Amino acid sequence: MAVLHPQVPAWGAAAPAPPSGARLGRVVRVDRGLLTVVTAEGPARLPPDQRLRDGAAPAVGDWVAVVGERVAEVLPRRTALTRTVAGRTSAAQVLAANLDLVLVVDTLVEHARVRRVERFLAMAWGSGAVPLVVLTKADACADVEAAVAQVAEDAVGVDVLAVSAHTGAGLADLRARLAPGTTCAVVGPSGVGKSTLLNALAGHEAATTTEVRGDGRGRHTTTAAQLHVLPGGALLVDTPGLRELELADDEGLAAAFADVTDLLTGCRFRDCAHAGEPGCALGAAVDDGRLDPARYRAWRKLQAEAERTGLRRAERRRARGRAQRSR
């Protein structure tokens, strides 16, 4: 495990002050009910306070207050990368906290999956951090420039880099984005090369990697998020591959689909549902070629998904309220 030290540029730059009588720590791994926390004295595996287990659980990247041999409090987060947990629940799961940059990773093998990148970009924008699209395995792509242009067309306001961990192409440009003292996270599906990218940036095998399965689907090589220190002083969180990604809310959609939301002001009616109503600016943009129909459908799908999640979450809150009142 990479060890943080007070001399790492990021250690004190953005750190909040801990409560009186507590030591400041940062969570670098969460697994098996224990937190790997680094303080000025070094790393230690500590249990969280019981109320943290029952409520807002600490995540990798969190600044925490350590009292004795336990984590007593999670300090306020600047940013949080969040998704809805897999299954029929609406519970939100924080994958990483206090990020400056989110690397949305996909692969250039075969073709870039633009709709998938859009979904991850919405999650990244919703975190409060700055997204950056990184397309891996550029050495396996016949026309890198065209593939980057295709993704960049829909990655509004986001830079897109193509890299190859095998040849080293593009890695210097990526390293230049990882400034000393910044905390970054890599997110994306299994098998797109997130752990391989981390190893290339770290200069050693910081994460285990395996070959992609014969059917082309990725294997889960990273089973728990972990924060690593890169040679240049940046901190990078490697997250598990996500087979399912349901957005926790719609906070990142406006930024991820800025070209779509900019058109909304042109609708004739303020309550336009953008589903064929007369005077709908989105329908007109699709008809005259200004808006890609596939991108329009993707926006509607994610909007509906976020709305369903919000309704389920509201119902859970009401159910908890009813249960508390009946006690």
N, C-alpha and C positions, 0 to 999 in steps of 0.2 A: 504493500500500500504506500502511495506517495505521502510523505509527511510534510505538513505545513510547518512553517517556522516563522517567528516574528519578523525575520528579515525579508520574507517574501513580500514584494511591493504591495500586494493586495491586502495583507493581513490587517493593517490598521487603518487603511485609507478610507474605507466605506463602512467600517465596523461601528455599530451603535455602542453606547456606554452600557455596561451591565448594571443591574441594580446593586445597591449597597450590600456588601457581604458576599457577593457572587463573583465567580470567575467567568470571563468571556471565553466562549468556545464556538467552533464552527463544525457543523455536522458534515462529515465527508462520506459516510455510508450508513445505510439503514437496513438491517436484516436480523431475522430471528428475534425480534423484540428488543434488540439492543442497538444503540447508536454508537458509531465510531466518531468520536469528537476530538478535535485538536484544540488544545489550549496553548498558552505560552510555554507550558511544561512539556508538551508533546501530545501524542495520541493516546486515547484510552477508550475502552468499550464500556459504556455506561447505560444504565437503564433510565428510561424517562419516568418522570413522576406519574403516578397513577392517573391523575386528571388529564395528562397529555395523551395517555393511551385511550382514554374514553372520549376525548374531544379532538381538538386540532392537533393531529400527530405531526411531529417534526419531520422535515424533509431534508434531503441533501442540499447543502448550500445555506441552510438556516443558521443564523447567529442565535446562540442559546446562552442562558445563564446557568452555570454549573455551581451547585451547592454541595459540598462534600463529594460524594461519589455518585451523584445522580444529576440528571438534567431537570432543572426545576421550572424553566420557563423558555418559551420560544419568543425571541425579540421581534419587534415589528419588521415585516418583510417589505422591501422596496418593490420587488416584482415576484411573480409566482407563475410557473409554467404548470397549467392545470388541465386535466381531462376528466371526463366522466368514466368511472370504473366500468369494466366490461360487464355485460349481463343486463338484467332488467331494472337495475337500481339507478337512481339519479345522483348517487353520492359523488362528490368531487374528490379527485385525488391529485395532490400536488406532487409533481414529478421532481421539481427542483425549484429552489428559491434564490432570490437576490442575484438574478442574472443580469448581465449587461447586453449579451448577445446570444441569439439562438440560431444554431446552424441547422437548417432544414436540409436533410441529406436524402438524396435519391441517386439512382444509378443510371448511367448511360448505356448499360447493356440492353440490347434490343432498342427500346425507345423510352424517352422520359415520360413518366406518367403525370401529365399536367394536372389532372383532376386530383390526384393524390397529393401533389405538391400544394395545391390550393388549400386543401383541408389542413395540412400541417402549418401552412402560413397563417391561417386564421387562428390556430392555437398559439402560434408564436407571437403574433401581434397582440393577442389577448393577454399575454403574460406581462406586458409592459416593457419588455426588452426589445431590442432591435433585431429583426430577422435577417438572415443571409442564407441564400440557397447555395448548396454545395452539391454538384453533380459528380459522383465518383466514377471510377473505372473508365476514364476518358480514353485510355489506350485501347479499349474494346469497341469504341464508337467510330464508325466510318466517316461521319461528318459532324465533328464536335461543334463547329461554329453554328450550323443549322439547328442542332439540338439545343444549344444554349439560347439561341434566338427564339425558339419555340416556347421554351419555359419563361424567358424574360418577358415575352408578350403579355402573359397573364400574371406574372409576379410583379404587380404594379408597385413602384416605389422601392423595390428590393433588388439589390445586386445579385447576380448569378455568376458563380465561378465553376469552372470545370477542372477537376484534378485527377491525378492518377497516383495512387500510392506505389504502384509498380515502377513507373518511370520517373516519378517525382514531378511531373508536369503540374503546374498550377499551385504547388504547395508553398512556394515562396510568396505568392500573392495572398494566399490564405493566412500564412503566418503573420504577414504585415497587418492583418485585421485583428489579430489576437494581441492587443497591446498589454504590456505588463500591468498587472493590477486588476485586469478585468476578469469577470467570471462568465464563462460561456457554457452552453449545453449543446449536445448533438441529439437530434430527434429524427426519427424516421422509421420505416418498417424494417423487419428483419431481413437480413441478407443484402442490404444496400451498401455495406462496407463501413459502417460507423466505427466499429472497433478497429478495423484495419486503418482507417483514417487517424484515429487516436494514436495508434502505435507509430504511424509515420510522423505525426507531429511531435510525439514524445521522444522519438529516436530509439525506442526500445519496446519490448513487448509488455505494454502496460495492461492490455486486455487480451483475453483469449479469443481466437478466431477459428472458424471452421469453414469448410467449403460449402457453397450453396448446394442444396439438394438437387437430385436429378430432375425433378419437375420444375426447377427454376425458382422455387419458393425458398425464402431464407430460413436459416436455423436460428434459434434463440441462443446466442452465445453469451450475451450479457443478461444476467438474471436479476441484478440489483443495480440501481443507480450508484455511481461512485465518482467522487471528485478527485481529479489528478492535477498535479502541478507540472506545467510544461516548461521546457528549458528556458524560454524567454520570459517567464514570470507570470504568464496567464494561467488561470485555473479553468479546467475543462471538466464538465460533468458528462460522463458516458451513461446514457439511459438505455433500458431494455428496448428491444424492437417491439413495436406496437402493431399487432395483427389487426386490432380493431381500434379505431379512434373516433369516439363520439365527443363532440365539443361540449365543454362544461357550460358555456354561455355563448352569447352572440357578440361579446365585447370586441373580438378581433375581426369580425366579418366586414365591418365598414372599411377598415384599413386594407384587408386582404382583397376586397372587391371594390376598391375606391372608384374605378372606372364605372362600375355598375351603380353604386350609390350616388355618384355625381349626377346621374341621369334622373334620379327620383324626383328632383325638384321640378322637372318638366311635366310631371303627370297632371292631368286636368283636375282630378279630384284628390283631396288630401288623404282620403281613406282607400285609395286605389290598392287593390290586392295584387296587381301586376299579373293577372291571370286572364288577359284578353279583354279587360274593360276598355270602353271607348276613351280615347285620349291618354292611354298609358304610354309614357315615354319609353319604357323598356321595350314594349311590343313594337313601337315605331322604330327603335334603334335596331332591333333584330331584323325587321322587314327591310330596312334600307342598307343593311350590311355593316352598320357601325358597331354592333355588338354580336359576338359569336353566340349562336344559339346554345352551344354546349356549355359555354361559360354562364349564360343566363340560367340554364337548367341547374347547373352546379350551385349557383347562388341561391336559387329557390329551395333546393334540397337541403342545404346547410341551414338556411333560415328556418325551415320547418322543423329540422332536427333540433336546433337550439330552442325553439319554442316548446317542443314536446318535453325536452329536458327541464325547462323552466316550470312547466305545468306539473310534472312529476315531483320536482323538488318542492314546489309550493304545497302540493298535497301531502307530502311527507311532513312538512312543517305543521300543517293543520292537524295531522294525525297525532304528532307529538304533543301539540297543544291540548287536544282533546284528552289524550292519555294522562297528561299532568293534571288537568282539571278534575278528572274522575278519581284521582287518588284521595 
